[in-house]
Amino acid sequence: MGTGLPLPALPTNELLDFAEAKWDMWEGLCIEDAYKWLYQATLGPEHALETELMSRRTLETEWLGLDEPQEKEPESYPLRPDGLILRLNLRPYKADGGRMDLLSRSFYESSLTYKTPKKIFVTAWLALKERLAESGVPDFSQPDWRRVNDAMEQLDYPPIRHSNAYRALWDPAYRVLTASSFAFLAPI
């Protein structure tokens, strides 16, 4: 959906080093969640949006059902070491007085900012496999990686949902934004 330029190049090892350090903070993170993280970090939010109206309606429904923030739930965190793509957690954002209308517009604008070839994600995902073979990544195994890869490769590596374990622990409710759209949400 994005109409902009590709995300700026980021060395795969740098992305994986950054992601692994962040993954250690999230209990219950499974290989599906690593896939989703790398997908969002390399492609941004452009895959998640069909139209601005549909996006707004989805957010409105989710917004109305939000509970209080979870303990230690950050309002936002970067998905890349350069900070160009981040996740904004809805519960703390709403609890801090965040505005749904501004968020909806920021998410839409974020989805149009970059248009990155999927091969950038695939390169990072395949590099994770190599890293698993060399040194291992806590909580991930090569058989788990192969299981997810075999299923996703047949479908040309689509976006996926979080793992059941991660959803049960964290009940994720967030939007992926570009740093520039996130800055638009910051109070003046």
trRosetta pair geometry for C-beta under 8 A, 3 or more apart (Angstrom, degrees):
i j d omega theta_ij theta_ji phi_ij phi_ji
1 46 4.9 -171 58 -175 84 83
1 47 7.3 166 13 -91 102 21
1 49 5.3 -129 80 78 167 91
1 50 7.2 -140 -88 -108 140 26
1 111 5.5 -10 99 161 125 109
1 112 7.1 -76 131 -86 89 60
2 44 6.9 68 -68 78 147 127
2 46 3.4 -58 -32 -110 104 143
2 111 6.2 -137 -78 161 76 53
2 112 5.7 148 -133 -144 59 24
2 113 6.4 -47 -140 60 113 41
2 114 5.1 -28 -168 87 157 40
2 115 3.7 -171 97 -72 104 72
2 116 7.5 24 63 1 152 64
3 112 5.3 -9 25 -162 94 85
3 115 6.2 43 -95 -40 6 129
4 112 6.2 99 -23 145 102 59
4 113 4.8 -30 11 165 156 31
4 114 5.0 -53 78 -84 115 26
4 115 5.6 159 61 -4 52 84
5 114 6.4 -45 79 -126 52 65
5 115 7.0 -148 137 40 3 79
6 114 6.3 49 -158 -166 22 96
6 115 6.5 -64 -77 83 53 54
6 116 4.3 92 -143 -108 79 70
6 117 6.6 -23 -105 1 126 76
6 120 7.3 141 -164 -37 121 150
7 10 7.4 -29 128 -8 111 110
7 42 6.9 -164 47 -170 145 41
7 43 7.6 -146 -9 -113 129 17
7 44 6.1 162 -64 -35 123 113
7 84 6.3 141 -152 111 106 146
7 85 7.2 -29 -121 -37 141 120
7 114 4.8 29 -60 -153 74 151
7 116 4.8 -17 8 -73 91 135
7 120 7.4 169 52 134 107 166
8 82 7.0 -78 73 105 122 170
8 84 6.8 162 31 -52 103 164
10 14 6.0 -120 172 78 85 118
10 15 5.3 90 125 -57 120 107
10 42 8.0 -136 50 -108 119 74
10 80 6.2 -92 -107 -160 170 121
10 81 7.2 151 -155 44 126 95
10 82 6.3 -128 -99 -5 121 123
11 14 4.2 84 72 4 95 110
11 15 7.0 -168 92 -8 50 84
12 15 5.6 -56 -151 36 35 112
12 16 6.2 29 155 -15 69 107
12 123 5.9 -113 -87 133 136 102
12 124 5.2 -165 -136 -99 98 69
12 127 4.6 141 158 -23 135 171
13 16 5.7 -56 -143 41 32 108
13 17 6.1 36 157 -22 67 105
13 127 7.3 -124 -71 177 58 141
14 17 5.9 -50 -144 34 28 112
14 18 6.4 27 156 -16 61 109
14 81 5.7 -90 158 23 100 146
15 18 5.9 -61 -152 39 28 111
15 19 6.1 24 156 -17 66 111
15 38 7.4 90 147 -127 125 85
15 41 6.2 138 -158 135 116 137
15 42 7.4 39 -153 -72 160 92
15 80 6.4 -37 -119 -130 90 80
15 81 6.9 -133 -97 0 46 100
15 124 5.8 -51 96 -125 143 125
16 19 5.6 -54 -138 40 32 110
16 20 6.1 35 162 -22 66 105
16 124 6.9 178 -60 -158 93 88
16 127 6.1 -122 -50 118 142 118
16 128 6.3 -178 -118 -86 121 74
16 131 6.0 -175 175 -50 149 159
17 20 6.1 -55 -147 33 25 110
17 21 6.7 23 156 -16 60 107
17 81 7.8 15 79 -57 93 136
18 21 6.1 -62 -157 34 29 109
18 22 6.6 20 152 -12 65 110
18 80 6.8 65 102 -162 155 33
18 81 4.1 -135 -83 -58 150 98
19 22 5.7 -63 -150 42 34 109
19 23 6.0 40 153 -29 70 105
19 34 7.2 98 154 -146 128 83
19 37 5.8 130 -146 131 120 133
19 38 6.7 6 -110 -76 166 79
19 41 6.8 -95 -81 -29 119 167
19 79 7.6 19 -98 -173 93 63
20 23 5.5 -49 -142 30 31 115
20 24 7.0 42 157 -28 60 96
20 137 5.9 -119 -120 -137 112 111
21 24 6.2 -47 -165 17 32 114
22 25 5.9 -52 -170 21 47 114
22 26 7.4 24 146 -10 71 107
22 37 7.8 171 92 -157 125 146
22 77 7.1 143 -145 154 126 130
23 26 6.0 -68 -156 38 44 103
23 29 5.2 -155 -162 110 88 163
23 33 7.8 135 -131 110 102 110
23 34 6.5 12 -108 -95 141 93
23 37 7.3 -123 -81 1 99 172
23 137 7.5 25 83 172 152 117
23 138 7.9 168 112 67 113 94
23 139 7.8 -150 150 54 117 128
24 138 6.9 61 -101 56 86 136
26 29 4.3 79 98 -49 107 119
26 33 7.3 -138 114 147 141 149
26 166 7.3 21 156 -129 119 105
26 170 7.2 -14 -157 -62 102 146
27 169 6.0 -135 98 180 95 157
28 163 7.5 -161 155 82 87 118
28 165 4.5 -160 -167 143 97 97
28 166 5.0 157 124 -91 104 52
28 168 7.2 -140 -158 65 151 88
28 169 4.0 167 4 7 163 152
28 170 6.9 -167 70 -18 134 100
29 33 4.6 -121 -154 83 76 145
29 34 6.8 90 162 -51 107 79
29 139 6.4 90 80 111 81 152
29 163 7.7 121 -160 29 33 129
29 166 5.9 55 -103 -92 44 115
30 33 5.3 103 53 6 59 101
30 34 7.5 -113 110 -3 37 89
30 139 7.2 -114 -106 153 43 110
30 140 7.7 124 -170 -94 43 78
30 144 7.2 -127 -177 -174 89 140
30 163 3.7 54 44 -42 129 168
30 165 5.5 106 -34 47 122 123
30 166 6.2 -123 13 -30 91 106
31 34 5.4 -49 -149 34 41 115
31 35 6.4 49 149 -23 67 100
31 140 5.0 111 -84 -130 90 99
31 141 7.7 -81 -55 40 131 57
31 144 4.3 161 -14 138 147 114
31 145 5.6 -144 -149 -80 143 56
31 147 7.8 107 78 61 147 99
31 148 5.3 -155 121 -11 118 145
31 163 7.6 94 50 -66 52 133
32 35 5.5 -49 -153 32 34 116
32 36 6.4 33 150 -18 65 104
32 148 5.9 -171 -82 -110 68 135
32 160 6.0 -105 -162 115 97 135
32 161 7.4 0 162 87 130 57
32 162 6.6 120 116 -165 110 32
32 163 4.2 138 55 -64 123 88
32 166 7.6 -141 80 11 102 130
33 36 5.5 -48 -145 36 35 112
33 37 6.3 42 151 -23 64 102
33 162 5.4 34 -95 -143 89 81
33 163 5.3 -70 -35 2 95 103
33 166 4.8 120 -73 -55 136 160
34 37 5.6 -49 -147 34 32 114
34 38 6.4 27 156 -13 64 106
34 128 6.6 142 148 -155 128 156
34 137 7.7 93 -110 115 156 150
34 140 6.3 3 -12 -87 156 141
35 38 6.1 -62 -151 40 26 105
35 39 6.1 31 151 -24 64 109
35 125 6.5 41 -125 -120 77 114
35 148 5.8 -140 -49 159 146 144
35 152 7.0 -171 -159 -50 146 164
35 160 6.1 19 106 41 127 128
36 39 5.5 -52 -146 34 31 117
36 40 6.3 23 159 -12 65 107
36 159 7.2 64 -124 -163 79 77
36 160 5.9 -109 -76 70 93 83
36 161 7.6 -35 -84 143 137 12
36 162 6.1 -62 5 -86 166 62
37 40 6.2 -64 -151 41 26 103
37 41 6.0 22 156 -18 66 114
37 79 6.2 -170 -166 -147 78 104
38 41 5.6 -56 -137 41 30 112
38 42 6.0 14 167 -7 67 113
38 121 6.2 121 135 -151 92 81
38 124 4.8 -173 -166 117 121 126
38 125 5.7 150 110 -73 150 75
38 128 6.9 -100 -60 -37 156 137
39 42 6.6 -71 -147 43 19 97
39 43 5.8 -29 175 25 61 119
39 47 7.4 -51 162 29 110 154
39 121 5.4 39 -115 -142 55 136
39 125 8.0 32 -64 -65 73 118
39 157 7.8 -175 -105 166 109 99
39 159 5.7 143 155 -113 151 73
39 160 7.5 149 -13 23 160 78
40 43 6.7 -72 -119 58 21 82
40 44 6.9 43 -171 -129 57 11
40 45 7.1 25 -145 -76 91 57
40 79 5.5 -92 107 -154 102 167
40 85 6.5 177 147 153 80 135
40 87 7.4 41 140 -68 153 98
40 176 5.0 -135 -157 -111 121 151
41 79 3.9 -146 -89 142 87 108
41 80 4.9 142 -159 -64 97 87
41 85 5.7 169 -129 77 45 135
41 124 7.6 -142 83 157 112 171
42 116 6.4 -151 152 119 70 149
42 120 4.7 -177 -179 119 117 102
42 121 4.2 167 83 -82 141 70
42 124 5.5 -159 -60 8 142 145
43 46 6.3 -107 158 44 89 98
43 47 5.8 34 129 -22 135 116
43 114 7.7 176 -178 107 41 118
43 116 5.2 -149 -119 64 55 116
43 118 6.9 10 -89 -106 128 60
43 120 7.2 153 -68 74 71 111
43 121 5.5 -17 -36 -55 107 124
44 84 7.9 -64 -90 126 108 99
44 85 5.1 -138 -105 -105 73 127
44 110 6.8 -152 173 164 112 91
44 111 7.6 166 129 -116 105 40
44 113 6.8 -112 169 70 161 104
44 114 4.7 107 11 57 154 126
44 116 6.7 120 9 6 101 121
44 176 6.6 163 -176 138 50 121
44 178 6.5 7 -145 -74 126 87
45 48 5.1 -59 -171 33 76 118
45 49 6.7 52 143 -18 94 111
45 85 7.6 171 -25 -144 80 106
45 107 6.5 -115 153 -161 159 76
45 110 4.8 43 43 121 134 113
45 111 4.9 -83 107 -86 98 72
45 175 7.1 27 -118 174 144 78
45 176 3.9 173 -79 89 99 102
45 177 6.6 10 -24 -81 143 28
45 178 7.5 -110 15 -35 110 73
46 49 6.8 -78 -156 34 35 103
46 111 4.9 124 -107 -163 50 66
46 112 7.4 120 -108 -71 95 21
46 113 7.8 -132 -65 49 103 66
46 114 6.3 -123 -33 79 127 73
46 115 6.3 137 -128 -98 172 58
46 116 7.7 158 26 22 137 80
47 159 4.9 148 130 -40 140 131
48 111 6.7 -120 62 -105 80 117
48 159 6.9 136 -75 -121 76 177
48 176 6.7 127 8 38 149 113
49 52 7.7 24 -175 -79 120 43
49 54 7.7 147 -161 79 63 104
49 55 5.2 -2 -131 -75 97 127
49 107 7.2 160 -80 143 130 95
49 108 6.6 143 -148 -117 153 58
49 111 4.0 -12 23 -134 147 164
50 54 5.0 -1 66 58 105 151
50 55 7.4 179 44 -46 64 84
51 54 4.6 91 55 9 86 102
51 55 6.8 -149 90 -7 44 88
52 55 5.6 -58 -150 37 31 115
52 56 6.3 31 154 -20 66 106
52 104 7.8 90 -172 158 82 98
52 108 4.6 34 -116 -123 92 143
53 56 5.8 -54 -148 35 30 110
53 57 6.4 28 156 -17 65 107
54 57 5.8 -56 -147 38 31 110
54 58 6.3 32 155 -19 65 107
55 58 5.9 -57 -149 36 28 111
55 59 6.3 25 155 -16 64 109
55 104 6.4 140 121 -158 98 86
55 107 6.1 -167 173 104 132 121
55 108 5.7 157 78 -78 156 90
55 111 7.6 -133 -90 -12 155 152
56 59 5.7 -58 -148 40 30 110
56 60 6.2 35 153 -25 66 105
56 104 4.5 53 -108 -161 81 140
56 108 7.9 -12 -52 -51 87 124
57 60 5.6 -49 -145 31 32 114
57 61 6.6 31 157 -17 63 103
58 61 6.0 -57 -154 35 30 109
58 62 6.4 23 153 -12 65 111
59 62 5.7 -60 -145 43 32 109
59 63 5.7 40 155 -29 68 109
59 100 6.3 157 139 -166 114 100
59 103 6.8 -179 -167 105 147 109
59 104 5.1 -166 59 -93 157 95
59 107 7.2 166 -69 27 141 155
59 175 7.4 4 -105 -71 115 131
60 63 5.6 -53 -142 33 26 116
60 64 6.6 27 159 -21 61 104
60 100 6.8 92 -96 165 62 143
60 104 8.0 12 -48 -80 79 136
61 64 6.2 -57 -155 30 28 109
61 65 6.9 7 155 -3 60 112
62 65 6.1 -75 -156 45 32 102
62 66 6.9 54 149 -54 67 91
62 90 6.7 -57 133 -161 114 177
62 173 6.1 167 177 -149 117 108
63 66 5.9 -33 -158 -11 34 117
63 90 6.8 -128 -99 -173 66 130
63 94 6.7 155 -149 -93 85 138
63 100 5.0 22 -118 -109 161 135
66 90 5.7 -125 -103 124 138 112
66 91 5.3 -178 -172 -96 113 72
66 94 5.5 103 97 36 158 159
66 173 6.2 168 -109 136 96 163
67 91 6.5 -12 74 -121 60 124
68 91 6.6 73 149 -173 22 116
68 95 6.5 71 -146 -89 64 134
69 73 4.6 -150 -177 61 96 125
69 89 7.3 82 -127 126 102 126
69 91 4.2 148 -92 126 62 111
69 92 4.2 57 -99 -72 139 75
69 95 5.3 -87 -22 4 107 151
70 73 4.1 96 59 -40 83 124
70 91 6.8 81 -5 80 71 158
70 170 7.1 -126 21 -144 168 59
70 171 7.5 147 -52 49 133 103
73 89 5.6 -157 164 149 105 164
73 91 6.2 17 113 72 153 122
73 92 5.6 -171 107 -37 101 117
74 77 5.2 77 88 -46 144 104
74 89 6.4 128 86 7 55 134
74 92 6.9 -105 144 26 22 163
75 88 6.8 -12 156 -152 71 71
75 89 5.9 -138 -152 49 27 96
75 92 4.2 -121 -92 108 71 127
75 93 5.6 114 -156 -67 94 69
75 96 6.5 -6 -105 -3 135 147
76 86 5.2 43 177 151 108 130
76 87 6.4 175 -148 88 64 51
76 88 4.8 -21 -97 -104 101 62
76 89 6.7 -154 -75 9 43 77
76 93 7.7 66 -52 -71 90 107
76 182 6.6 101 -142 -148 162 137
77 86 6.2 179 91 -157 28 97
77 87 5.9 -5 56 53 76 93
78 81 7.3 108 125 -98 136 16
78 83 4.5 -75 -111 -113 141 62
78 85 7.1 100 -160 80 71 51
78 86 4.7 -59 -102 -96 48 95
78 179 8.0 6 -109 -82 101 105
79 85 4.7 -46 53 103 113 99
79 86 6.0 -180 -4 -106 82 33
79 87 6.3 90 -52 -23 106 89
79 176 7.3 -3 -17 -135 147 105
80 83 6.5 -123 80 -30 83 16
80 84 5.6 -20 65 41 138 83
80 85 5.3 73 0 42 114 92
83 86 6.8 2 -163 -56 65 110
83 179 5.4 67 136 -86 87 138
84 178 6.4 -28 171 -151 71 78
84 179 5.3 -89 -134 -6 34 114
85 176 6.4 3 -175 -176 99 101
85 177 7.5 163 -152 84 55 37
85 178 6.3 -41 -97 -107 60 50
85 179 7.3 -79 -52 -32 22 80
86 176 7.3 169 87 -150 33 59
86 177 5.9 -23 65 63 81 84
86 179 6.5 84 -5 -82 112 69
86 182 5.9 13 54 -57 126 156
87 174 4.5 22 -178 160 101 148
87 175 7.4 155 -153 77 60 31
87 176 5.7 -36 -96 -96 66 64
87 177 7.7 130 -115 18 19 78
88 93 5.6 48 166 -61 102 144
88 103 7.2 -151 106 -136 147 112
88 174 5.8 155 75 -160 44 87
88 175 5.3 -14 56 59 100 82
88 176 7.9 172 15 -94 77 16
88 177 5.5 26 -12 2 117 125
88 182 6.4 177 -65 -115 122 104
88 185 7.5 50 -123 51 156 167
89 92 5.2 49 92 27 110 101
89 93 6.3 168 87 -15 55 97
89 173 6.7 74 -162 81 69 70
89 174 4.8 -47 -98 -93 47 101
90 93 5.6 -66 -142 43 29 113
90 94 5.9 26 164 -18 70 109
90 103 7.9 95 -116 -179 85 163
90 173 4.3 -75 38 131 120 101
90 174 6.0 -152 -18 -92 82 37
90 175 7.0 84 -66 -11 95 87
91 94 6.1 -59 -147 37 24 106
91 95 6.2 20 158 -16 63 112
91 173 6.0 90 -31 70 89 124
92 95 5.4 -56 -139 42 35 112
92 96 6.0 29 161 -16 68 109
93 96 6.1 -63 -149 41 25 106
93 98 3.8 -10 162 2 82 161
93 103 6.9 92 145 -87 145 140
93 185 7.7 -22 -150 165 120 143
94 97 7.9 99 179 -25 31 7
94 98 5.4 -75 -80 54 33 101
94 100 7.5 24 -103 -64 98 88
98 102 7.4 -123 -177 65 77 114
98 103 6.3 55 159 -49 115 122
98 185 6.7 11 -139 -176 104 118
99 102 4.3 70 82 13 109 107
99 103 6.6 179 92 -10 56 87
99 185 7.9 -162 45 -142 84 88
100 103 5.6 -58 -146 40 33 112
100 104 6.1 38 156 -25 68 104
101 104 5.8 -49 -147 31 29 113
101 105 6.6 25 155 -13 61 106
102 105 5.9 -59 -151 40 32 108
102 106 6.1 32 153 -20 67 110
102 184 7.1 -163 -177 127 105 98
102 185 5.6 135 133 -112 121 79
103 106 5.5 -56 -142 39 31 112
103 107 6.2 33 158 -21 66 104
103 175 6.5 138 177 27 106 153
103 185 6.4 47 -85 -107 69 131
104 107 5.9 -54 -149 33 27 110
104 108 6.5 26 153 -17 61 107
105 108 5.7 -55 -150 37 32 112
105 109 6.2 31 154 -16 67 107
106 109 5.7 -54 -144 40 31 110
106 110 6.1 38 153 -24 64 106
106 175 7.9 110 93 113 98 142
106 177 5.8 3 142 -129 108 127
106 181 4.0 132 -168 173 87 104
106 182 6.9 105 178 -74 138 34
106 184 5.4 -178 -102 73 111 123
106 185 5.6 -29 -56 -51 163 106
107 110 5.5 -52 -148 34 31 116
107 111 6.5 34 153 -25 63 103
107 175 4.7 -73 -98 -177 123 141
107 176 7.8 90 -135 65 90 51
107 177 6.3 -85 -96 -90 60 89
107 181 7.3 138 -65 153 25 148
108 111 5.8 -54 -153 28 31 112
108 112 7.0 19 153 -11 62 107
109 112 6.0 -66 -155 39 35 106
109 113 6.7 53 149 -48 67 98
109 178 7.7 -95 114 33 86 117
109 181 5.0 163 86 -104 110 120
109 184 7.7 40 62 17 152 160
110 113 5.6 -40 -153 1 36 121
110 175 7.9 130 47 150 151 106
110 176 7.0 -172 137 112 144 67
110 177 4.6 -123 -84 -142 156 56
110 178 4.4 -180 -129 0 88 87
110 181 4.3 -91 -64 14 94 160
113 178 4.8 1 38 -42 167 155
113 180 7.2 151 -117 51 147 121
113 181 7.2 -123 -41 -31 139 116
114 178 7.2 144 -11 -88 108 125
116 120 5.3 -57 163 32 114 144
116 121 7.8 110 114 -31 117 90
117 120 5.7 114 76 -13 75 93
118 121 5.5 -48 -167 35 58 112
118 122 6.2 57 139 -21 79 104
118 156 7.5 38 132 161 165 91
118 157 6.1 147 175 82 124 123
119 122 5.2 -52 -142 40 41 115
119 123 6.2 51 155 -27 68 99
120 123 5.9 -48 -151 29 28 114
120 124 6.9 24 151 -13 59 105
121 124 5.8 -62 -155 39 34 108
121 125 6.0 31 153 -19 71 110
121 157 6.5 164 103 150 122 140
122 125 5.6 -54 -142 39 32 113
122 126 6.1 30 158 -16 66 107
122 157 5.8 -132 -82 -38 95 169
123 126 6.1 -57 -145 39 26 107
123 127 6.3 29 153 -21 62 108
124 127 5.5 -55 -148 35 31 115
124 128 6.7 40 151 -26 63 98
125 128 5.7 -46 -158 23 33 115
125 129 7.3 38 145 -19 60 97
125 149 7.2 149 154 -103 117 100
125 157 7.2 -170 19 -132 164 132
126 129 5.5 -43 -160 26 43 116
126 130 6.9 42 145 -16 66 99
127 130 5.5 -49 -153 35 41 113
127 131 6.3 44 148 -21 68 103
128 131 5.5 -53 -148 37 35 114
128 132 6.4 41 151 -23 65 101
128 137 7.2 -34 -164 -12 89 151
128 140 7.8 -54 169 142 111 159
128 145 6.8 -168 115 -128 102 131
129 132 5.7 -53 -153 31 31 114
129 133 6.6 30 150 -18 64 105
129 142 7.1 77 -152 -128 77 83
129 145 5.3 155 -103 153 81 146
129 149 7.1 22 -76 -59 129 153
130 133 5.6 -55 -152 35 35 112
130 134 6.3 28 153 -16 68 109
131 134 5.8 -56 -142 39 32 108
131 135 6.4 -40 -177 43 68 91
131 136 8.0 -120 140 10 70 4
131 137 6.1 47 122 -46 111 110
132 135 7.9 -94 -131 61 14 52
132 136 5.9 38 -152 -115 53 40
132 137 5.8 -62 -92 8 75 95
132 140 6.0 -95 -105 115 118 109
132 141 7.1 112 -167 -170 128 21
132 142 5.1 155 130 -75 128 76
132 145 5.7 -155 7 -23 168 152
133 142 6.4 68 -76 -88 72 128
136 140 7.6 168 -171 73 67 80
137 140 4.5 7 79 45 102 119
140 144 5.9 -130 -159 73 64 132
140 145 6.5 62 172 -55 106 98
141 144 4.6 97 57 6 81 102
141 145 7.0 -143 97 -5 43 86
142 145 5.4 -52 -144 37 36 114
142 146 6.2 38 156 -21 68 104
143 146 5.6 -52 -144 37 32 112
143 147 6.4 39 155 -25 64 103
144 147 5.7 -51 -150 30 31 114
144 148 6.6 22 156 -9 64 105
145 148 6.2 -63 -154 42 29 104
145 149 5.9 25 154 -17 67 115
146 149 5.6 -58 -137 43 29 111
146 150 5.9 33 163 -25 67 106
147 150 6.2 -53 -146 30 21 109
147 151 6.8 12 157 -9 57 109
148 151 6.1 -65 -154 41 31 106
148 152 5.9 13 159 -8 70 117
148 160 7.9 -108 -157 5 107 173
149 152 5.9 -65 -136 46 28 101
149 153 5.6 32 167 -28 69 111
150 153 6.2 -48 -134 30 21 111
150 154 7.0 24 160 -20 54 106
151 154 6.4 -63 -165 29 27 111
151 155 7.1 1 151 2 62 112
152 155 5.8 -71 -153 48 39 101
152 157 5.1 52 155 -108 104 53
152 158 6.7 -140 -147 33 85 65
152 160 6.8 -74 -96 -47 118 129
153 156 7.7 37 -171 -79 33 22
153 157 6.6 14 -96 -56 42 80
155 158 5.0 -52 128 -6 119 109
161 167 7.6 1 157 -58 106 132
162 166 4.4 -107 169 88 115 125
162 167 5.0 142 93 -56 115 88
162 170 7.8 -90 164 64 161 117
162 172 5.6 115 -21 16 157 139
163 166 4.6 92 57 9 86 102
163 167 6.9 -154 91 -5 44 87
164 167 5.8 -58 -145 40 30 110
164 168 6.1 32 157 -23 66 107
165 168 5.9 -56 -149 34 27 111
165 169 6.5 14 158 -9 63 111
166 169 6.1 -64 -147 43 29 104
166 170 5.7 -24 174 26 68 116
166 172 7.0 9 140 -27 101 118
167 170 6.9 -77 -122 57 19 78
167 171 6.5 59 -174 -94 60 38
167 172 6.5 -78 -109 12 64 91
168 171 7.8 9 -154 -56 11 69
177 181 4.7 -129 -171 84 104 114
177 182 4.7 125 112 -59 134 89
177 185 8.0 -30 -164 -6 170 133
178 181 4.7 88 57 10 84 102
178 182 6.9 -148 92 -7 42 87
179 182 5.5 -54 -146 37 33 115
179 183 6.4 40 153 -26 65 102
180 183 5.7 -47 -150 28 32 115
180 184 7.1 42 148 -25 58 98
181 184 5.5 -44 -160 22 40 120
181 185 7.4 39 146 -19 62 99
182 185 5.8 -55 -163 28 42 112
182 186 7.3 56 143 -37 66 93
183 186 5.6 -34 -159 4 44 119
